[in-house]
Amino acid sequence: MKFLPLVLANLGRHKRRTILTITSVALALFLFASLQTVVTTIASASKFGSARRLVATNATGIVFTLPIAYANRLQAVKGVEGVTWANWFGGRYGDGRRFFATFAIEPKSYLDLYPEMVVPAEQKEAFIRERTGALVGKRLMEVFGWKLGQNVTLQGTIFPGDWTFTIRGVYTPTNPAIGDDAFMFHHDYMEERLNRPGIAGWYILRIERPDAAPTIAKTIDDQFRNSPYPTKTGTEQAFNASFATMWGNVSLLMGTIGMAVVFAILLVTANAMMMGARERTREVAVLKTIGFGDRTLFGMVMLEAGVIAITGAVLGLGGAKLLYKSTHFNGGGFLPGFDVAPSTLALGSAVTLVLMLASGLVPAVRAARLPVVSALRQVG
Amino acid sequence: MALVEIRDVYKSFQRDTQRIDVFSGITLDVDAGAFLALMGPSGSGKSTLLNLIAGLDRPTKGEVRVAGSVVSAMSPGELASWRARHIGFVFQQFNLLPVLTAYQNVELPLLLTRLSKREREERVKLALGVVGLDDRMSHYPRQLSGGQEQRVSIARAIVADPTVILLDEPTGQLDGKSSQEVLALLRRLNTEFKKTIVIVTHDAHAAEQATTVLHLEKGDLIRGSAVPSLRASESAGLGVAR
């Protein structure tokens, strides 16, 4: 530790260069943490899902609907405990710049099947009771400054027109993968406004035993195989994972870009360290004359690289953690629960270590091996 | 027994395909408490001799012994710690670290010891006091005159109480007045603090401060005769052979 003031003094020699180098490292690790968090959030969302919930969609694709009449037949399948359904609505509010998910749901059964969505009892009752009532995520309420009981008008993008709802409930998710910025309203109200087309975007089923999931899914799909609306049934986790696979290449891209950025910054840092070491050839020779050993000088240069890398890491990784935590960033609703995970911080720390070693090693070895006499002669 | 013993030392450098012999069997003894000035033209080997004594360079053949230790046989690691304990080195160009204050520059050799912070502080203040710069401790080299910089450099060389102080053209960059101050300081270190000093210089005035003057001519040591104080060399126990 007694060499630390000397190391810090050396770093202060070219303050601007040191600050720029640290900033580069910080930015690189901030980007790395951000991109990695996109990957972990997508992965985490794909893992979300109760083992006791199945999702049935139109076998042709999620954008195609199923008849609302399927509800009773699904409820009748052996092993099915509860059924609910939902539709993607695609509403927007105000100038529409803040995206959020809007669903038309069957209120009572939906909240029954999703105990992860916590709603105060009186609000739940009020929402279920009122046909034009809306249930809104806690965060979305904060974003728009909405109040309970307020009338809110959304513009339909899939189902055009102005749709006015009264906010009757606010939900708080117990699992971040659910997201806390969705807007939900009565499916029946949508049906009514659309002259009863009798459609459901997808069905969610609660089953009695998770181990019966494959059998029940097969029974359902077999039942509708030859109908005009065949189904594709699977576990909720598989359903969510299918969305994640759509992000698959994006995840790879994010990871690759993250590593490329870190590698580019590694070169910048290494160059700055080597430049600094070259400028101090005379001083290293003087220190050796005084009696500083090769190991001590090696350690001092590595410590310098360490101070740069660690300061950059604290700013970059810590900054990302604090920023996303404090702003509740969720990628416009696409990345619910967006938060820098401990595994990302650990990976970032490992990257920092590699950065420190790779940028400090060459100048440190060079300092340790510097021949004193020729170095003094060269510069003297 | 002499403090510094150079025995039949050969030193040659390879420059491209050409071999340059600097010393071909030089022998020299310097007793403890001596003040030796080495003079001679450029390229005569003065600085090389200083580097050999400091263990910064190795002889091609022969033995360099300082305070009983065979410097020429030490490993790089041993040499570094040995230098920290036994050698104080002063350069012509001061070579203070510009990012450190006078205090921090002088403290550098003590960072290699086991002294506590308080002990280091006492030693640094004492050394800066000896060179008359105890009021410039927090000044950076750029805030000091050339003479003051060289005195800080001397404080750095003496702070760890080394066995030998080696100076390579210490007045080469200084004006007359600063040179006088530095030389007076060296004289005081030798007479008052009994420090063994070896100085390489072109400056006859600097050499006059020494108790012994030797001339190097093409790698050969020749007893000085032009400096009156040379007579003192006999009593200082200097031995020259070649």
Interface residues (C-beta under 8 A of the other chain):
Chain A: K2 F3 P5 L6 A9 N10 G12 R13 R282 E283 V286 L287 K288 T289 I290 G291 F292 G293 D294 R295 T296 V372 V373 L376 G380
Chain B: N51 A54 L56 D57 P76 G77 A80 S81 W82 R83 A84 R85 I87 F89 F91 Q92 Q93 N95 L97 P98 V99 L100 Q104 L108 P109 L111 L112 K117 R156
